[in-house]
Amino acid sequence: MAQILSGAPAAEALTAGLTVRSRELRERGITPTLVILRVGAQEESRSYERAAKKACTAAGVEAFTIELPENAHMDAVLHAVRSINAEPGVHGALLLRPMPFKKTERAACALMAAAKDVDGVSPASLAGVFTGSGGGFAPCTARAVLELLDYYGIDPAGKRVAVVGRSLVVGRPLAMLLMARDATVTLCHSRTRDLPGVCRGADIVVAAAGHAGLLGADCFAPGQTVIDVGTNATPEGLRGDVDFAAAQGVASAVSPVPGGVGRVTNAVLALHTIEAAERLSKN
């Protein structure tokens, strides 16, 4: 049976290191602070907000919410973003998505200052990821995959990695992060020809397509590491993109859903906020 790559111990180890860094910042008079901007009161957004605040509190990061009504005009949302950008006591910002209006969401993401964009939603942040310039931050979930691999001692350098999913939230930025770590990456998706064959030929498979159970038994091979990023609501509960039982019976290691990458994502949000505070304090 495959090793289960639980996210809880990885998140706890990351958080333990962050408490030291946040304490050092506070000793210098700097309180690492995250602002969460939420438009509307969707339960999914509120649930993520609660989890984010819990992770930040554990790491010594102050977190508070700016809440706007669901029908907020674009000007009000952009005013809030400008205020966050201009406030020196705020080091990180999380824009909860999806927002009720896509046009407003795109404008808010574009306006967010890369130095405070701790979830990598702005074009400037993504440009930093894709060019390797080090500016801005990668999306938290993309970095969480690397943090999970690192915690379990799985080095992607020199390995063949199949990333299934091409979104700007996970798939494409994760491919860039993996290549920066010297992995050989195949970026594929649900329409990739012979997707099972591509996955079987990889040393590491990352499923981030957003399709419950997309990767079945024919996608796995002995010795593989399988990372499931999918979070799909189904009548049976939350499911990943991977047929977990099938992967567990073939691969060497597999992350569960829930309890895998998602647990680490929240810790990475706190990590990025502390990194932002450290960078901004040097300016």
KEKEMI-470166 format. One record per residue (C-alpha): x, y, z. Coordinates in steps of 0.25 Angstrom, whole numbers, padded with zeros to 4 digits, always signed. Layout:
N
XYZ...
***
This chain:
283
+0000+0000+0000+0005+0014-0003+0010+0024+0007-0001+0034+0011+0004+0048+0009-0004+0055+0020-0004+0070+0020-0006+0072+0035+0009+0069+0039+0014+0077+0028+0006+0089+0031+0009+0088+0046+0024+0087+0043+0023+0099+0034+0015+0107+0044+0025+0104+0055+0036+0111+0047+0027+0123+0044+0024+0125+0059+0039+0128+0060+0040+0138+0049+0027+0145+0053+0033+0147+0067+0045+0152+0061+0037+0162+0053+0029+0166+0065+0042+0169+0073+0045+0179+0062+0032+0186+0064+0026+0179+0052+0013+0171+0053+0011+0163+0040-0003+0166+0036-0012+0160+0025-0025+0166+0020-0036+0157+0014-0045+0164+0004-0058+0157+0003-0070+0162-0006-0083+0155-0002-0085+0145+0008-0084+0132+0000-0082+0120+0010-0070+0114+0002-0063+0127+0003-0066+0129+0018-0061+0115+0021-0048+0118+0014-0047+0131+0021-0049+0124+0035-0038+0114+0031-0029+0125+0026-0030+0132+0039-0028+0120+0048-0015+0117+0040-0010+0131+0041-0013+0132+0056-0005+0119+0059+0007+0125+0051+0006+0139+0058+0000+0146+0047-0011+0156+0049-0023+0155+0040-0035+0163+0038-0046+0164+0027-0052+0175+0019-0066+0171+0015-0074+0177+0004-0088+0174+0000-0090+0164-0012-0096+0176-0021-0084+0185-0018-0080+0194-0029-0067+0192-0036-0062+0205-0031-0064+0201-0017-0056+0188-0018-0045+0196-0025-0045+0206-0015-0043+0195-0004-0031+0189-0012-0025+0203-0013-0026+0205+0002-0020+0192+0004-0008+0195-0005-0006+0208+0001-0007+0204+0016+0008+0202+0021+0002+0193+0033-0003+0183+0023+0007+0173+0018-0002+0163+0010-0016+0163+0004-0025+0151+0000-0036+0154-0010-0046+0143-0008-0051+0137-0021-0060+0136-0029-0065+0149-0027-0080+0151-0031-0076+0159-0044-0064+0154-0052-0061+0168-0058-0059+0173-0044-0051+0161-0040-0042+0163-0052-0040+0178-0049-0037+0176-0034-0027+0165-0037-0020+0174-0047-0019+0186-0037-0014+0178-0026+0001+0181-0022+0010+0170-0025+0017+0172-0012+0005+0169-0004-0002+0159-0014+0001+0147-0005-0008+0138-0013-0002+0141-0027-0015+0146-0034-0009+0159-0040-0002+0159-0054+0010+0164-0048+0011+0153-0038+0009+0142-0049+0019+0149-0058+0029+0148-0046+0026+0133-0045+0027+0131-0060+0040+0139-0062+0046+0134-0050+0049+0148-0045+0045+0145-0031+0036+0157-0031+0022+0155-0024+0017+0141-0020+0012+0129-0026-0002+0124-0023-0002+0118-0010-0007+0104-0014+0004+0103-0025+0014+0106-0014+0007+0096-0005+0010+0085-0014+0025+0087-0013+0024+0089+0002+0017+0075+0003+0028+0069-0006+0039+0075+0002+0033+0071+0016+0033+0056+0011+0047+0057+0005+0042+0056-0009+0052+0064-0018+0046+0067-0032+0060+0070-0038+0062+0062-0050+0049+0055-0049+0038+0054-0059+0025+0061-0054+0012+0061-0061+0003+0072-0056-0011+0070-0060-0018+0083-0061-0015+0096-0067-0021+0107-0059-0014+0120-0054-0018+0116-0040-0010+0103-0039-0006+0096-0052+0002+0106-0060+0009+0113-0048+0012+0100-0042+0019+0095-0055+0028+0107-0054+0031+0105-0040+0035+0090-0043+0044+0094-0054+0051+0104-0046+0054+0092-0037+0060+0084-0049+0048+0075-0052+0044+0071-0066+0029+0075-0067+0018+0071-0076+0006+0080-0074-0006+0073-0079-0021+0073-0077-0034+0066-0079-0033+0066-0094-0018+0061-0094-0017+0050-0104-0014+0037-0096-0014+0044-0083-0013+0031-0075+0000+0027-0083+0006+0041-0080+0003+0039-0065+0008+0025-0065+0021+0030-0070+0023+0041-0060+0031+0039-0046+0021+0049-0040+0007+0052-0044+0000+0064-0039-0015+0065-0042-0021+0079-0042-0032+0078-0053-0044+0080-0044-0051+0067-0049-0055+0057-0038-0048+0044-0041-0042+0048-0054-0030+0039-0052-0033+0025-0050-0025+0012-0048-0019+0012-0063-0012+0026-0059-0003+0020-0049+0010+0012-0048+0018+0006-0037+0028+0015-0031+0020+0028-0034+0017+0039-0025+0003+0044-0027-0002+0058-0022-0017+0061-0022-0020+0076-0022-0035+0074-0027-0046+0078-0017-0059+0074-0023-0072+0074-0016-0080+0062-0019-0093+0055-0013-0083+0046-0006-0075+0058+0000-0062+0064-0004-0054+0057-0014-0041+0059-0021-0037+0057-0036-0031+0044-0033-0037+0030-0030-0031+0029-0017-0033+0014-0015-0027+0011-0029-0015+0020-0027-0012+0015-0013-0012+0001-0018-0001+0004-0029+0007+0016-0026+0018+0018-0015+0012+0030-0009-0002+0038-0010-0008+0050-0004-0022+0049+0001-0034+0058-0001-0038+0064+0009-0026+0065+0018-0015+0067+0008-0010+0079+0000-0022+0087+0005-0016+0087+0019-0003+0092+0014-0009+0103+0006-0014+0111+0018+0000+0110+0024+0006+0115+0012-0003+0127+0012+0003+0131+0026+0017+0128+0020+0015+0138+0009+0009+0148+0018+0022+0147+0027+0031+0147+0015+0024+0160+0010+0026+0166+0023+0040+0163+0023+0042+0168+0009+0034+0181+0012+0042+0184+0025+0055+0184+0017+0050+0195+0007
***
